[in-house]
């Protein structure tokens, strides 16, 4: 099923999940995210890890006004009728030491169970604990991350040229990642591992991030949801008032006011 989303109107949903924003990293699409946050109204907002890129900030300091504006907007939502829960990832893992704490009305939880409007229980976690590269060798993961940074810089150049030529946004990084056989196998293994954990905990589904690939699928009788990222694809997972789950591709919605969102 597909749903039309009007860019000009407020989007009113029950719950929102966003992950892998990577504030502090030059590849962060903060402007797209701000546009989304200003237009969405929700009861629950889950920040599913890698919101602040501490790894990147240790290498070089980058924090423009747009990144400040994202933080201020999140704090504003937490203050006004939205329950905001921050589930840390590997790039902001230092926050895991504050499990259960509340900062500026934002609650820190290493894992969370969300109950949908239609009664389904969803496990919420970032997912890096199921990434064998991160688990076995954090140093190797950071080296891989550096190569990924270069790819994302090339992605910005490609899209600069595309805009000049009148073409819409396109992710070079996502295209290459999905074309590489090993990457495809890695994604499949990751999704199965996360779904297995959800089954082990006796819940109906799982919401995660980490691999920068938005997805709604069913794996071994478990509903698998990945909310994607705000570096490559600019995606959010939303729950409508009736419990229906949907992925929104916000870059498409901005560039095409009556864009089609991919629904479950």
C-alpha positions in Angstrom: 0.0 0.0 0.0 1.2 3.5 -0.7 0.2 6.8 0.9 0.5 10.3 -0.5 2.2 12.8 1.9 1.7 16.5 1.4 4.8 18.5 2.2 2.8 21.7 3.0 0.6 20.2 5.8 1.5 19.1 9.3 2.1 15.3 9.5 0.2 14.0 12.6 1.3 10.5 13.7 1.4 8.5 16.9 5.1 7.6 16.9 8.3 8.5 15.1 11.7 6.7 14.9 14.8 8.3 13.5 18.4 7.1 13.8 21.9 7.8 12.5 21.6 11.5 12.2 25.4 11.9 12.9 25.4 15.5 14.2 28.9 16.7 14.2 29.7 15.0 10.9 29.8 17.0 7.6 27.6 14.4 5.9 24.7 15.0 8.2 21.5 16.2 6.3 20.5 18.6 9.2 18.4 20.8 6.9 16.3 18.0 5.7 15.9 16.7 9.3 14.8 20.1 10.6 12.2 20.4 7.8 10.8 17.0 8.9 10.9 17.8 12.6 9.1 21.1 12.1 6.3 19.4 10.1 5.7 16.2 12.2 3.6 16.1 15.3 3.7 12.9 17.4 3.1 11.5 20.9 6.4 9.4 20.9 9.7 10.3 19.3 12.5 7.6 19.5 16.1 8.6 18.7 17.5 5.2 17.8 21.2 5.8 18.1 24.1 7.6 16.4 22.4 10.9 16.9 25.6 12.7 17.8 28.8 11.4 16.1 31.3 11.4 18.9 33.7 9.4 16.8 33.9 12.1 14.2 34.0 14.9 16.6 37.1 13.4 18.3 38.9 13.6 14.9 37.7 17.1 13.9 35.3 19.6 15.3 32.3 20.5 13.1 29.2 21.9 14.6 27.3 24.4 12.4 24.2 26.3 13.4 21.9 23.8 11.7 23.2 21.1 14.1 22.4 23.4 17.1 18.9 23.9 15.6 18.3 20.1 15.5 19.2 19.8 19.2 17.0 22.8 20.1 14.1 21.4 18.1 14.3 18.0 19.8 14.4 19.6 23.2 11.4 21.8 22.3 9.4 18.7 21.3 10.4 17.0 24.6 9.1 20.0 26.5 5.8 20.2 24.7 3.7 17.0 24.7 6.1 14.6 23.0 7.7 11.8 24.9 11.3 11.7 23.6 13.4 8.6 24.2 17.1 8.4 23.2 18.5 4.9 22.6 22.3 5.4 22.1 24.3 3.7 19.3 28.0 3.0 18.9 28.9 6.5 17.8 27.3 8.0 20.9 27.9 5.0 23.2 29.1 7.2 26.1 25.4 7.9 26.8 24.9 4.2 27.6 26.5 4.9 31.0 23.4 7.1 31.8 20.8 4.4 31.2 17.6 5.5 32.8 18.6 9.2 33.2 16.6 12.2 32.0 18.2 15.2 30.4 16.1 18.2 29.3 13.0 15.9 29.4 14.8 13.4 27.0 15.0 9.9 28.6 18.0 7.7 28.0 17.3 4.0 27.5 19.7 1.4 26.1 16.8 -0.7 25.0 13.1 0.0 25.1 9.8 -1.8 24.5 7.1 0.2 22.5 3.5 -0.9 22.4 1.8 0.1 19.1 -1.8 1.3 18.9 -2.9 -2.1 17.8 -1.2 -3.9 20.7 2.1 -5.1 19.1 5.2 -5.0 21.3 8.4 -3.7 19.5 11.9 -4.0 20.8 13.8 -0.8 20.1 17.6 -0.8 20.0 20.3 0.7 17.8 21.7 -2.7 16.6 25.4 -2.2 16.7 25.7 -5.1 19.2 24.8 -7.4 16.3 27.4 -5.9 13.9 30.2 -8.5 13.9 32.8 -6.0 12.7 32.1 -3.6 15.6 31.9 -6.5 18.0 35.1 -8.1 17.1 37.3 -5.1 16.3 36.2 -1.5 17.1 39.5 -0.3 15.5 38.6 -2.0 12.2 35.1 -0.6 12.4 36.6 2.9 12.7 38.9 2.4 9.7 35.9 1.2 7.7 34.0 4.3 8.9 36.8 6.5 7.5 36.5 5.0 4.1 32.7 5.5 4.4 33.3 9.2 5.2 35.2 9.6 1.9 32.4 8.0 0.0 29.9 10.3 1.6 32.0 13.3 0.6 31.9 12.1 -3.0 28.1 11.7 -2.5 27.8 15.4 -1.7 29.8 16.4 -4.8 27.6 14.1 -7.1 24.4 15.7 -5.7 25.8 19.2 -6.1 26.3 18.5 -9.8 22.9 16.8 -10.0 21.1 19.8 -8.5 22.9 22.1 -11.0 21.5 19.9 -13.8 18.0 19.9 -12.3 18.0 16.3 -11.1 16.7 15.1 -7.7 18.7 13.8 -4.7 20.4 10.4 -5.2 22.6 8.4 -2.8 25.8 7.2 -4.3 26.8 5.6 -1.1 23.5 3.6 -0.8 23.7 2.6 -4.5 27.2 1.2 -4.2 26.5 -0.5 -0.9 23.6 -2.4 -2.3 25.5 -3.4 -5.4 28.3 -5.0 -3.5 27.7 -8.7 -2.8 29.4 -8.7 0.6 27.4 -5.7 1.7 24.2 -7.3 0.7 25.1 -10.5 2.7 26.1 -8.4 5.7 22.8 -6.6 5.7 20.9 -9.9 5.5 22.9 -11.4 8.4 22.4 -8.2 10.5 18.6 -8.2 9.9 18.4 -11.9 10.8 20.4 -11.4 14.0 18.3 -8.5 15.2 15.1 -10.4 14.4 16.4 -13.4 16.3 17.0 -11.2 19.4 13.4 -9.9 19.2 12.1 -13.5 19.0 14.2 -14.4 22.0 12.7 -11.6 24.0 9.2 -12.7 23.1 8.1 -9.5 21.3 6.3 -9.0 18.0 8.9 -7.0 16.2 12.0 -4.9 16.4 13.0 -1.3 15.4 16.7 -0.5 14.8 19.1 1.6 12.8 22.8 1.3 12.4 23.2 0.0 8.9 21.7 3.1 7.1 19.1 1.1 5.3 15.4 1.8 5.9 13.3 -1.4 5.7 10.0 -2.9 6.6 9.9 -6.7 6.3 9.1 -9.9 8.2 11.8 -12.3 9.2 11.0 -15.6 10.8 7.6 -14.4 12.2 9.1 -11.2 13.5 8.3 -7.7 12.1 11.6 -6.0 11.3 11.7 -2.2 11.0 14.8 -0.2 10.3 14.3 3.6 10.3 17.3 4.3 8.1 19.4 7.5 8.5 19.8 11.2 7.9 23.1 11.0 6.0 22.3 8.9 2.9 18.6 8.5 2.5 16.9 10.9 5.0 14.2 8.5 6.2 12.0 8.2 9.2 9.8 5.3 10.4 6.3 6.4 11.6 3.4 4.8 13.3 0.0 6.1 12.4 -2.9 6.3 15.0 -4.2 2.9 13.9 -0.8 1.2 14.5 0.1 1.1 10.8 3.9 1.5 10.2 5.4 3.4 7.3 8.8 4.6 6.0 8.9 8.2 4.9 11.6 9.3 2.4 11.8 13.0 3.3 14.3 14.1 0.7 11.8 13.0 -2.0 8.9 14.7 -0.2 10.8 18.0 -0.1 11.7 17.9 -3.8 8.4 16.5 -4.9 5.5 18.1 -2.8 3.2 15.2 -3.5 5.8 12.5 -3.1 4.9 8.9 -2.5 6.0 7.4 0.8 6.8 3.7 0.9 4.3 2.0 3.2 4.3 -1.4 4.9 
